[in-house]
Amino acid sequence: MNGYECDTRFIAAHHLPALLIDLARSRQIDTHHLLRGCELFYNDIITGRTLISPRQFLRLIDNARRLLAAPDTSFLFGQRLWPGHYGASSHVLEQADNLLHAIEQISEYRALLSPLMTPVPHLDDKYLHLYWRDSCGGGESKTFLLESHMTAVVSLGRRQQGERLPWRFQFASAEPAYVEQYWVHLGDDLSFNRPSTVMSLPREYLSRSWPGLASTGGLVARQACNEQLATWGWRASFLDGLHDYLSEHIQQPLNLERVAAAFGTSPASFKRRLSKHGTSFQECLDNTRRDLALYLYQVRGCSNEDVALKLGFSDIPNFRRSFKRWTGRVPSELGSLLGL
C-alpha cells in the first residue's frame, strides 16, 4: 500500500508542468512570477533532469490560474496534455488500439500521465462512465484539474478518431459563470447540480480502431514505463491506496486505528499524513462510501437495500441519512438524476 505523496518529487518538470509554463509564457506571463513559491527556477526545468512534487505542481497551477485569470486556461492546458511529449508514456498512448485501451493505459500509468487526478472508468451495458478522483489533495485547484483532465480525454479521442464524440457530462457543482467554455471544449450535453461528476460515452465509440495500433514500439514503451514504476516501487498515490483499502474492506468496521495499523503506522502519524493532503480519515471514508454507492446505483442498477448491504449498513434509515450527508440528496431522488 505504498504510494507517492504530495511531497514526493517524481514528476518530470519538463513534461506535464512545462506544458502549463509554455501556455502561460505564450500569454506573456513572466516566468519568475509564474514559478514563485514553487521552489523551482526556469533554468532548472530546461536541464531536463529536475523532478518536482505534486505540491509544487499544484502551486504552479495556482499561480497560473491567478496570473492568467482567464476562464479557458484549464481547457487549453487539457488540450495539450495527451499524448504529449513525455517519452515512453506518450508512446504508450500513441500506440493504443482504441479509446478504451487509451483510457486503460492512462489509468495503468497514471503516475506518469495523470499524477494529480486518478481516472476511474466503469462500463455498463451501454456506456463507459469515467469518474475522476483527487490523487494528492488538489485543494482549490480541483475544478481546474477536473476541467483539464476531462478536456484531455475529449481532445485525445477527437484527435485519434477524427470526429467529435458524443460525450455526456454530469457535474456535482453548479453551472459556472463561464459555461460557454464547457460548450466549446467539452460539448453541449451538460448537466449541473448532479449527485456526482462523471463523463459518459456510448460503448460503440470505444472500440473504433486508432491509426497507431499496437506495435513492437508500443510493447517497448510499456516495458519502459513498467521499469520506471518498478524503480519507484509504486504505481499510484497514497490516497489511491487508501481508497482501494477502504473499498475492499467497506463492509467491515473501519476506524482510524485499524486502517493506520494496516498501513504500518501509528494513528497519530496516519492522521498527519492525511492532514498533509488536506483531508481526514472520516472524509476519506465518507468519500469512498459515496463513490461506491453512486457506482452501485448508476452503473450496477442496485436497489437501496443492496447498496446499503454492500456498504455494510444493516439499518436502511441510517443508510439514507448517511447518503444524504455524503451527497446532499436522499436515494429516492437519484432515479431521474442518474438516468441515462
Kinemage of the C-alpha trace (Angstrom):
@kinemage 1
@onewidth
@group {chain A} dominant
@subgroup {mainchain}
@vectorlist {calphas} color= white
{ca met a 1} P 0.000 0.000 0.000
{ca asn a 2} L 2.973 2.238 -0.567
{ca gly a 3} L 2.388 5.193 -2.889
{ca tyr a 4} L 3.552 8.659 -3.758
{ca glu a 5} L 2.502 11.566 -1.573
{ca cys a 6} L 2.025 15.260 -2.151
{ca asp a 7} L 5.682 15.986 -1.303
{ca thr a 8} L 7.251 13.115 -3.297
{ca arg a 9} L 9.495 14.521 -6.035
{ca phe a 10} L 8.962 12.332 -9.100
{ca ile a 11} L 7.173 14.484 -11.721
{ca ala a 12} L 9.499 15.486 -14.566
{ca ala a 13} L 9.336 19.289 -14.624
{ca his a 14} L 9.907 19.382 -18.406
{ca his a 15} L 6.873 17.152 -19.080
{ca leu a 16} L 3.374 17.999 -17.751
{ca pro a 17} L 4.376 21.139 -15.812
{ca ala a 18} L 6.248 22.551 -18.814
{ca leu a 19} L 3.040 22.484 -20.872
{ca leu a 20} L 1.395 24.874 -18.420
{ca ile a 21} L 4.509 27.036 -18.263
{ca asp a 22} L 4.596 27.313 -22.063
{ca leu a 23} L 0.892 28.182 -22.143
{ca ala a 24} L 1.475 30.976 -19.639
{ca arg a 25} L 4.569 32.212 -21.492
{ca ser a 26} L 2.554 32.341 -24.731
{ca arg a 27} L 0.347 34.898 -22.971
{ca gln a 28} L 3.318 36.992 -21.849
{ca ile a 29} L 3.295 35.824 -18.223
{ca asp a 30} L 6.664 36.420 -16.588
{ca thr a 31} L 8.310 33.094 -15.708
{ca his a 32} L 9.730 34.440 -12.459
{ca his a 33} L 6.262 35.337 -11.194
{ca leu a 34} L 4.793 32.084 -12.505
{ca leu a 35} L 7.291 29.956 -10.549
{ca arg a 36} L 7.128 31.988 -7.323
{ca gly a 37} L 6.765 29.680 -4.330
{ca cys a 38} L 7.357 26.553 -6.446
{ca glu a 39} L 10.948 26.058 -5.243
{ca leu a 40} L 11.858 25.950 -8.907
{ca phe a 41} L 13.619 28.092 -11.500
{ca tyr a 42} L 13.127 28.065 -15.244
{ca asn a 43} L 16.772 27.099 -15.769
{ca asp a 44} L 16.132 24.001 -13.647
{ca ile a 45} L 13.351 22.918 -15.986
{ca ile a 46} L 15.314 23.209 -19.213
{ca thr a 47} L 18.002 20.857 -17.919
{ca gly a 48} L 15.505 18.038 -18.435
{ca arg a 49} L 16.559 16.443 -15.148
{ca thr a 50} L 14.531 18.274 -12.494
{ca leu a 51} L 11.832 16.381 -10.588
{ca ile a 52} L 9.091 18.149 -8.650
{ca ser a 53} L 6.383 17.038 -6.233
{ca pro a 54} L 2.603 17.173 -6.696
{ca arg a 55} L 2.582 20.002 -4.140
{ca gln a 56} L 4.979 22.046 -6.308
{ca phe a 57} L 2.917 21.266 -9.412
{ca leu a 58} L -0.251 22.389 -7.633
{ca arg a 59} L 1.453 25.635 -6.606
{ca leu a 60} L 2.377 26.190 -10.255
{ca ile a 61} L -1.266 25.611 -11.231
{ca asp a 62} L -2.452 28.055 -8.561
{ca asn a 63} L -0.014 30.670 -9.836
{ca ala a 64} L -1.087 30.141 -13.444
{ca arg a 65} L -4.773 30.418 -12.542
{ca arg a 66} L -4.164 33.673 -10.709
{ca leu a 67} L -1.812 35.290 -13.240
{ca leu a 68} L -3.674 34.256 -16.387
{ca ala a 69} L -7.098 34.974 -14.862
{ca ala a 70} L -8.767 33.507 -17.946
{ca pro a 71} L -11.648 31.000 -17.932
{ca asp a 72} L -10.164 28.958 -20.787
{ca thr a 73} L -6.811 28.203 -19.098
{ca ser a 74} L -7.756 24.749 -17.759
{ca phe a 75} L -9.285 23.707 -21.092
{ca leu a 76} L -6.307 24.854 -23.163
{ca phe a 77} L -3.979 23.058 -20.775
{ca gly a 78} L -6.113 19.919 -21.114
{ca gln a 79} L -5.935 20.042 -24.914
{ca arg a 80} L -2.148 19.810 -24.644
{ca leu a 81} L -1.934 17.047 -22.036
{ca trp a 82} L -2.084 13.840 -24.095
{ca pro a 83} L -0.337 12.206 -25.761
{ca gly a 84} L 2.232 14.939 -25.051
{ca his a 85} L 5.994 14.523 -25.372
{ca tyr a 86} L 6.849 12.501 -22.296
{ca gly a 87} L 8.923 9.705 -23.788
{ca ala a 88} L 7.720 6.161 -23.203
{ca ser a 89} L 4.405 7.071 -21.571
{ca ser a 90} L 3.405 9.219 -24.555
{ca his a 91} L 4.375 6.405 -26.915
{ca val a 92} L 2.052 4.105 -24.949
{ca leu a 93} L -0.880 6.417 -25.714
{ca glu a 94} L 0.104 6.928 -29.337
{ca gln a 95} L 0.164 3.153 -29.835
{ca ala a 96} L -3.211 2.479 -28.166
{ca asp a 97} L -5.626 0.329 -30.203
{ca asn a 98} L -8.687 2.446 -29.413
{ca leu a 99} L -10.158 4.894 -26.927
{ca leu a 100} L -10.935 2.283 -24.284
{ca his a 101} L -7.381 0.980 -24.478
{ca ala a 102} L -6.029 4.529 -24.154
{ca ile a 103} L -8.125 5.221 -21.050
{ca glu a 104} L -6.944 1.934 -19.545
{ca gln a 105} L -3.336 2.958 -20.242
{ca ile a 106} L -3.850 6.366 -18.619
{ca ser a 107} L -5.194 4.570 -15.546
{ca glu a 108} L -2.401 1.991 -15.543
{ca tyr a 109} L 0.349 4.603 -15.911
{ca arg a 110} L -1.357 7.438 -14.074
{ca ala a 111} L 1.743 8.209 -12.017
{ca leu a 112} L 3.389 9.196 -15.310
{ca leu a 113} L 0.443 10.592 -17.282
{ca ser a 114} L -2.008 11.840 -14.642
{ca pro a 115} L -0.291 12.161 -11.252
{ca leu a 116} L -2.787 14.675 -9.799
{ca met a 117} L -6.052 13.019 -10.872
{ca thr a 118} L -6.965 9.329 -10.945
{ca pro a 119} L -9.223 8.205 -13.807
{ca val a 120} L -11.858 5.690 -12.652
{ca pro a 121} L -13.559 4.019 -15.654
{ca his a 122} L -16.681 1.840 -15.296
{ca leu a 123} L -18.550 0.024 -18.058
{ca asp a 124} L -22.216 -0.906 -18.060
{ca asp a 125} L -24.233 -2.448 -20.905
{ca lys a 126} L -24.489 0.802 -22.857
{ca tyr a 127} L -21.933 3.316 -21.608
{ca leu a 128} L -18.453 3.980 -20.393
{ca his a 129} L -18.664 6.126 -17.253
{ca leu a 130} L -15.417 7.916 -16.447
{ca tyr a 131} L -15.040 9.419 -12.974
{ca trp a 132} L -12.042 11.367 -11.637
{ca arg a 133} L -10.605 11.148 -8.127
{ca asp a 134} L -8.226 13.585 -6.444
{ca ser a 135} L -4.838 11.853 -6.057
{ca cys a 136} L -2.850 14.231 -3.884
{ca gly a 137} L -5.059 16.862 -2.257
{ca gly a 138} L -5.851 19.273 -5.076
{ca gly a 139} L -7.478 21.845 -2.803
{ca glu a 140} L -8.672 24.943 -4.631
{ca ser a 141} L -7.359 23.567 -7.939
{ca lys a 142} L -9.809 20.638 -8.052
{ca thr a 143} L -12.146 22.324 -10.528
{ca phe a 144} L -9.206 23.287 -12.749
{ca leu a 145} L -7.946 19.702 -12.644
{ca leu a 146} L -11.356 18.245 -13.491
{ca glu a 147} L -11.806 20.612 -16.427
{ca ser a 148} L -8.333 19.976 -17.804
{ca his a 149} L -8.422 16.178 -17.497
{ca met a 150} L -11.917 15.871 -18.968
{ca thr a 151} L -10.813 18.074 -21.860
{ca ala a 152} L -7.689 15.945 -22.299
{ca val a 153} L -9.761 12.783 -22.817
{ca val a 154} L -12.195 14.527 -25.175
{ca ser a 155} L -9.338 16.021 -27.216
{ca leu a 156} L -7.393 12.760 -27.379
{ca gly a 157} L -10.419 10.857 -28.676
{ca arg a 158} L -11.281 13.539 -31.224
{ca arg a 159} L -7.707 13.743 -32.469
{ca gln a 160} L -7.230 9.994 -32.866
{ca gln a 161} L -10.677 9.165 -34.257
{ca gly a 162} L -11.088 12.261 -36.399
{ca glu a 163} L -14.538 13.096 -35.040
{ca arg a 164} L -16.168 14.783 -32.084
{ca leu a 165} L -17.540 12.051 -29.848
{ca pro a 166} L -20.949 12.345 -28.126
{ca trp a 167} L -19.760 12.607 -24.534
{ca arg a 168} L -22.327 13.419 -21.853
{ca phe a 169} L -21.247 15.283 -18.730
{ca gln a 170} L -22.717 15.490 -15.249
{ca phe a 171} L -21.243 17.807 -12.631
{ca ala a 172} L -21.821 17.838 -8.898
{ca ser a 173} L -21.143 21.573 -8.917
{ca ala a 174} L -23.397 24.422 -10.000
{ca glu a 175} L -23.224 25.785 -13.548
{ca pro a 176} L -20.176 28.074 -13.772
{ca ala a 177} L -20.351 31.655 -14.992
{ca tyr a 178} L -18.066 30.667 -17.884
{ca val a 179} L -20.211 27.735 -19.082
{ca glu a 180} L -19.528 28.730 -22.711
{ca gln a 181} L -16.024 27.291 -22.240
{ca tyr a 182} L -17.630 23.943 -21.411
{ca trp a 183} L -19.693 24.154 -24.601
{ca val a 184} L -16.642 24.911 -26.728
{ca his a 185} L -14.232 22.382 -25.243
{ca leu a 186} L -16.454 19.598 -23.918
{ca gly a 187} L -19.780 19.858 -25.756
{ca asp a 188} L -23.306 20.970 -25.006
{ca asp a 189} L -24.635 17.800 -23.331
{ca leu a 190} L -24.068 19.121 -19.812
{ca ser a 191} L -25.947 18.753 -16.524
{ca phe a 192} L -25.077 20.548 -13.293
{ca asn a 193} L -26.065 20.112 -9.636
{ca arg a 194} L -25.950 16.330 -10.056
{ca pro a 195} L -25.065 13.746 -7.412
{ca ser a 196} L -21.645 13.057 -8.979
{ca thr a 197} L -19.210 14.340 -11.583
{ca val a 198} L -18.881 11.882 -14.462
{ca met a 199} L -18.375 11.853 -18.218
{ca ser a 200} L -20.165 9.130 -20.185
{ca leu a 201} L -19.854 7.812 -23.739
{ca pro a 202} L -21.818 5.127 -25.626
{ca arg a 203} L -19.802 1.906 -25.806
{ca glu a 204} L -19.818 1.690 -29.594
{ca tyr a 205} L -17.308 4.551 -29.779
{ca leu a 206} L -14.773 2.842 -27.519
{ca ser a 207} L -13.547 0.094 -29.834
{ca arg a 208} L -13.116 2.005 -33.096
{ca ser a 209} L -9.573 1.410 -34.296
{ca trp a 210} L -6.997 4.153 -33.959
{ca pro a 211} L -4.316 4.747 -36.613
{ca gly a 212} L -1.374 3.836 -34.374
{ca leu a 213} L -2.475 0.310 -33.464
{ca ala a 214} L -0.445 -1.950 -31.196
{ca ser a 215} L 3.140 -2.465 -32.351
{ca thr a 216} L 6.562 -3.556 -31.211
{ca gly a 217} L 7.232 0.073 -30.304
{ca gly a 218} L 4.176 0.068 -28.052
{ca leu a 219} L 5.376 -3.043 -26.248
{ca val a 220} L 8.805 -1.496 -25.702
{ca ala a 221} L 7.192 1.704 -24.390
{ca arg a 222} L 5.055 -0.216 -21.886
{ca gln a 223} L 8.107 -2.118 -20.732
{ca ala a 224} L 9.966 1.145 -20.151
{ca cys a 225} L 7.017 2.551 -18.173
{ca asn a 226} L 6.798 -0.603 -16.078
{ca glu a 227} L 10.513 -0.426 -15.340
{ca gln a 228} L 10.168 3.173 -14.169
{ca leu a 229} L 7.272 2.289 -11.870
{ca ala a 230} L 9.203 -0.698 -10.518
{ca thr a 231} L 12.139 1.602 -9.743
{ca trp a 232} L 9.830 3.913 -7.786
{ca gly a 233} L 8.185 0.979 -6.009
{ca trp a 234} L 4.617 2.214 -6.541
{ca arg a 235} L 2.097 2.778 -9.334
{ca ala a 236} L -0.365 5.137 -7.639
{ca ser a 237} L -0.688 7.634 -4.809
{ca phe a 238} L -1.072 7.140 -1.082
{ca leu a 239} L -4.651 8.447 -1.315
{ca asp a 240} L -5.366 5.957 -4.122
{ca gly a 241} L -4.071 3.146 -1.922
{ca leu a 242} L -6.245 4.295 0.964
{ca his a 243} L -9.327 4.459 -1.270
{ca asp a 244} L -8.638 0.928 -2.522
{ca tyr a 245} L -8.176 -0.401 1.007
{ca leu a 246} L -11.364 1.227 2.267
{ca ser a 247} L -13.307 -0.053 -0.761
{ca glu a 248} L -12.065 -3.600 -0.224
{ca his a 249} L -12.980 -3.592 3.476
{ca ile a 250} L -16.041 -1.353 3.315
{ca gln a 251} L -18.390 -3.940 4.858
{ca gln a 252} L -16.194 -4.233 7.949
{ca pro a 253} L -15.991 -1.840 10.906
{ca leu a 254} L -13.415 0.767 9.907
{ca asn a 255} L -11.713 3.300 12.120
{ca leu a 256} L -8.502 5.300 12.123
{ca glu a 257} L -6.672 2.884 14.415
{ca arg a 258} L -7.403 -0.208 12.332
{ca val a 259} L -6.574 1.402 8.988
{ca ala a 260} L -3.391 3.017 10.322
{ca ala a 261} L -2.228 -0.419 11.507
{ca ala a 262} L -2.925 -1.859 8.048
{ca phe a 263} L -0.657 0.851 6.611
{ca gly a 264} L 2.039 0.025 9.148
{ca thr a 265} L 1.915 3.285 11.074
{ca ser a 266} L 0.519 4.788 14.245
{ca pro a 267} L -2.852 6.569 14.286
{ca ala a 268} L -1.133 9.889 15.000
{ca ser a 269} L 1.293 9.504 12.077
{ca phe a 270} L -1.504 8.387 9.761
{ca lys a 271} L -3.608 11.370 10.781
{ca arg a 272} L -0.675 13.688 9.984
{ca arg a 273} L -0.239 12.090 6.552
{ca leu a 274} L -3.900 12.701 5.786
{ca ser a 275} L -3.752 16.269 7.086
{ca lys a 276} L -0.751 16.917 4.830
{ca his a 277} L -3.033 16.061 1.911
{ca gly a 278} L -5.793 18.380 3.120
{ca thr a 279} L -8.132 15.624 4.271
{ca ser a 280} L -9.104 13.449 7.236
{ca phe a 281} L -9.917 9.808 7.835
{ca gln a 282} L -13.641 10.464 8.140
{ca glu a 283} L -13.696 12.485 4.913
{ca cys a 284} L -11.865 9.705 3.046
{ca leu a 285} L -14.243 7.085 4.431
{ca asp a 286} L -17.311 9.147 3.537
{ca asn a 287} L -15.989 9.799 0.016
{ca thr a 288} L -15.288 6.108 -0.525
{ca arg a 289} L -18.785 5.166 0.617
{ca arg a 290} L -20.317 7.883 -1.565
{ca asp a 291} L -18.347 6.801 -4.637
{ca leu a 292} L -19.269 3.152 -4.149
{ca ala a 293} L -22.923 3.964 -3.559
{ca leu a 294} L -23.171 6.101 -6.702
{ca tyr a 295} L -21.384 3.425 -8.733
{ca leu a 296} L -23.793 0.755 -7.476
{ca tyr a 297} L -26.805 2.917 -8.281
{ca gln a 298} L -25.664 4.320 -11.627
{ca val a 299} L -23.625 1.500 -13.165
{ca arg a 300} L -24.943 -1.616 -11.480
{ca gly a 301} L -28.567 -0.528 -11.024
{ca cys a 302} L -28.737 -1.813 -7.432
{ca ser a 303} L -31.650 -1.251 -5.051
{ca asn a 304} L -31.424 0.740 -1.827
{ca glu a 305} L -31.275 -2.491 0.168
{ca asp a 306} L -28.448 -3.920 -1.973
{ca val a 307} L -26.404 -0.721 -1.780
{ca ala a 308} L -26.856 -0.466 1.984
{ca leu a 309} L -25.804 -4.096 2.410
{ca lys a 310} L -22.734 -3.765 0.193
{ca leu a 311} L -21.652 -0.711 2.184
{ca gly a 312} L -22.040 -2.523 5.492
{ca phe a 313} L -25.267 -0.877 6.661
{ca ser a 314} L -27.870 -3.128 8.296
{ca asp a 315} L -30.205 -0.225 9.060
{ca ile a 316} L -31.828 1.301 5.930
{ca pro a 317} L -32.916 4.565 7.624
{ca asn a 318} L -29.341 5.049 8.869
{ca phe a 319} L -28.046 4.432 5.350
{ca arg a 320} L -30.472 7.032 3.926
{ca arg a 321} L -29.330 9.616 6.478
{ca ser a 322} L -25.686 8.877 5.719
{ca phe a 323} L -26.260 9.049 1.971
{ca lys a 324} L -27.867 12.460 2.308
{ca arg a 325} L -24.881 13.631 4.347
{ca trp a 326} L -22.491 12.416 1.617
{ca thr a 327} L -24.381 13.783 -1.378
{ca gly a 328} L -26.975 16.279 -0.113
{ca arg a 329} L -29.715 14.063 -1.534
{ca val a 330} L -31.747 11.054 -0.462
{ca pro a 331} L -31.555 7.870 -2.608
{ca ser a 332} L -35.126 8.284 -3.882
{ca glu a 333} L -34.034 11.437 -5.759
{ca leu a 334} L -31.447 9.592 -7.845
{ca gly a 335} L -33.694 7.900 -10.384
{ca ser a 336} L -34.192 10.878 -12.673
{ca leu a 337} L -30.845 12.489 -11.847
{ca leu a 338} L -28.715 9.489 -12.746
{ca gly a 339} L -30.764 8.101 -15.603
{ca leu a 340} L -29.045 7.957 -18.977
